Amino acid sequence: MERIVIEVEDATAKKWKEVPFKVKNELEKNFEKQINLLTENIKKAEFKSLLDKIGDEAVKNGLTEEILQQLLNEE
């Protein structure tokens, strides 16, 4: 496991020192889940953006839905 450091307000850091271990452990797990969800959503958004750019470029180059269907049906 790797340690990360985040900056918080002084008051929050003081309160963190008083939080029981069990609660800290749960908060750490929740934080990890949130990071994983956020990064997954970012990846999906970037992929969708890439697909949109590819689609726009294909349309600029004359690809239509009909041509695409013909190409797909040839195989």
HUHU-V860427 format. One record per pair of residues at least 12 apart in sequence whose C-alpha atoms are under 6 Angstrom apart, sorted by the first residue. I is the first residue (numbers start at 1). GAP is how many residues later the second one is. If there is no record, write none. Layout:
i=I gap=GAP
i=I gap=GAP
//
This chain:
none
//
